[in-house]
Amino acid sequence: MNKIATLMIAVALASSPFAAVAQDAKATTSTSTSTDAMASGSVNYGSLISSLNAGKMADLGTYTPTSKVSCVKVSTLKGDASADLKALDNALSKNAAQVASLKTSIEGNADLKTKLETSSCPIDKIVAVTTEADGSFTVFVDDRS
């Protein structure tokens, strides 16, 4: 059942673009180092792997100092870690250039870099950034080593 649900989520995420959404002018600034922003349970290995394999990351140009950013550690993702970690490693290997480019983009965005550094979200461990429907950003951090 878990595998079917993971597959369904992965397919749904792969077919929907992670497009940036305009920020609400009254948005609040908050940073979380947990999965609070994704409490619905949609943060799993499948969603991260699909994001990587789709080759689409968040448009960091839409980030503002009032943007909400949630840091999600790989170790907290739902799913079968023993099986899913191999798939994640394959996706990371396949998309290494994209991940490196993402880190370069983060380094070039002073406001985002500062927010990540002050929220214990190490830039060198970031593997993906997605934009959620509400315009917030989810930052995936590989904390395995």
C-alpha positions as CSV (number, residue, x, y, z in Angstrom):
1,M,0.0,0.0,0.0
2,N,2.8,2.4,0.9
3,K,4.6,1.7,-2.4
4,I,1.4,2.3,-4.4
5,A,0.8,5.6,-2.5
6,T,4.4,6.6,-3.1
7,L,4.2,5.8,-6.8
8,M,0.9,7.8,-7.1
9,I,2.4,10.8,-5.4
10,A,5.6,10.5,-7.6
11,V,3.5,10.4,-10.8
12,A,1.4,13.3,-9.7
13,L,4.4,15.4,-8.8
14,A,6.3,14.5,-12.0
15,S,3.3,15.6,-14.1
16,S,2.9,19.0,-12.3
17,P,5.5,21.7,-12.8
18,F,7.1,23.2,-9.7
19,A,6.3,26.7,-10.9
20,A,6.8,29.7,-8.7
21,V,3.7,31.4,-7.4
22,A,3.6,35.1,-6.7
23,Q,4.0,36.0,-3.0
24,D,1.1,37.4,-1.0
25,A,2.0,40.9,0.1
26,K,1.0,40.0,3.6
27,A,3.1,36.9,3.8
28,T,4.9,36.2,7.0
29,T,8.5,35.4,7.5
30,S,9.2,32.1,9.0
31,T,11.7,29.4,8.7
32,S,11.2,25.9,9.9
33,T,13.8,23.1,10.3
34,S,11.1,20.5,10.3
35,T,8.4,19.2,8.0
36,D,5.8,21.6,9.4
37,A,5.0,23.1,6.1
38,M,4.2,19.7,4.7
39,A,2.3,18.2,7.6
40,S,-0.1,16.6,5.2
41,G,2.4,13.8,4.7
42,S,3.3,14.6,1.1
43,V,7.0,14.9,1.9
44,N,8.4,11.6,1.0
45,Y,11.3,10.1,-0.9
46,G,9.1,9.9,-4.0
47,S,8.3,13.6,-4.1
48,L,12.0,14.5,-3.7
49,I,13.1,11.9,-6.3
50,S,10.4,13.1,-8.8
51,S,11.5,16.7,-8.3
52,L,15.1,15.8,-9.1
53,N,14.2,13.6,-12.1
54,A,11.8,16.2,-13.5
55,G,14.8,18.6,-13.6
56,K,12.7,21.4,-12.3
57,M,13.7,23.4,-9.2
58,A,12.1,26.5,-7.7
59,D,12.7,29.8,-9.4
60,L,14.8,31.4,-6.7
61,G,14.4,34.8,-8.5
62,T,10.9,34.9,-6.9
63,Y,12.3,34.6,-3.4
64,T,11.8,37.7,-1.2
65,P,12.8,38.4,2.4
66,T,9.2,37.7,3.4
67,S,9.1,34.3,1.7
68,K,8.4,31.3,3.9
69,V,11.1,28.7,3.7
70,S,10.9,25.2,5.2
71,C,14.0,23.0,5.6
72,V,13.3,19.3,5.2
73,K,15.9,16.8,6.2
74,V,16.2,13.6,4.1
75,S,16.3,11.6,7.3
76,T,12.7,12.8,8.1
77,L,11.2,11.8,4.7
78,K,8.4,9.2,4.7
79,G,8.9,6.0,2.9
80,D,11.0,2.8,2.8
81,A,14.5,4.3,3.5
82,S,16.3,1.1,2.6
83,A,14.8,1.0,-0.9
84,D,14.3,4.7,-1.5
85,L,17.8,5.8,-0.6
86,K,19.2,3.9,-3.5
87,A,16.7,5.6,-5.9
88,L,17.5,9.0,-4.3
89,D,21.3,8.4,-4.7
90,N,20.7,7.5,-8.4
91,A,18.6,10.7,-8.9
92,L,21.3,12.8,-7.2
93,S,24.0,11.3,-9.3
94,K,22.0,11.8,-12.5
95,N,21.3,15.4,-11.6
96,A,24.5,16.4,-10.0
97,A,25.0,19.4,-12.4
98,Q,21.5,20.7,-11.6
99,V,22.1,20.4,-7.8
100,A,25.5,22.2,-8.2
101,S,23.8,25.0,-10.2
102,L,21.1,25.2,-7.5
103,K,23.7,25.7,-4.8
104,T,25.4,28.4,-6.9
105,S,22.1,30.2,-7.3
106,I,21.5,30.1,-3.6
107,E,25.0,31.5,-2.9
108,G,24.2,34.3,-5.3
109,N,21.0,35.3,-3.5
110,A,22.2,37.1,-0.4
111,D,18.8,37.2,1.4
112,L,18.0,33.5,0.8
113,K,21.6,32.5,1.8
114,T,21.3,34.4,5.0
115,K,17.9,32.9,5.8
116,L,19.2,29.4,5.2
117,E,22.4,29.9,7.2
118,T,20.5,31.3,10.2
119,S,18.0,28.5,10.2
120,S,20.5,25.6,10.4
121,C,19.9,24.7,6.7
122,P,23.4,24.1,5.4
123,I,23.8,25.2,1.8
124,D,26.4,22.6,1.0
125,K,23.9,19.8,1.9
126,I,20.9,21.2,-0.1
127,V,19.8,18.8,-2.9
128,A,16.5,20.4,-4.1
129,V,14.3,23.4,-3.6
130,T,10.6,23.4,-4.6
131,T,8.0,26.0,-4.7
132,E,4.7,25.1,-3.0
133,A,1.2,26.1,-4.1
134,D,1.2,29.0,-1.6
135,G,4.5,30.4,-2.9
136,S,6.6,29.1,0.0
137,F,9.8,27.3,-0.6
138,T,10.7,23.8,0.6
139,V,14.4,23.1,0.8
140,F,15.6,19.5,1.0
141,V,18.8,18.9,2.9
142,D,20.7,15.6,2.6
143,D,21.7,15.1,6.3
144,R,22.8,11.5,5.9
145,S,26.5,12.2,6.2
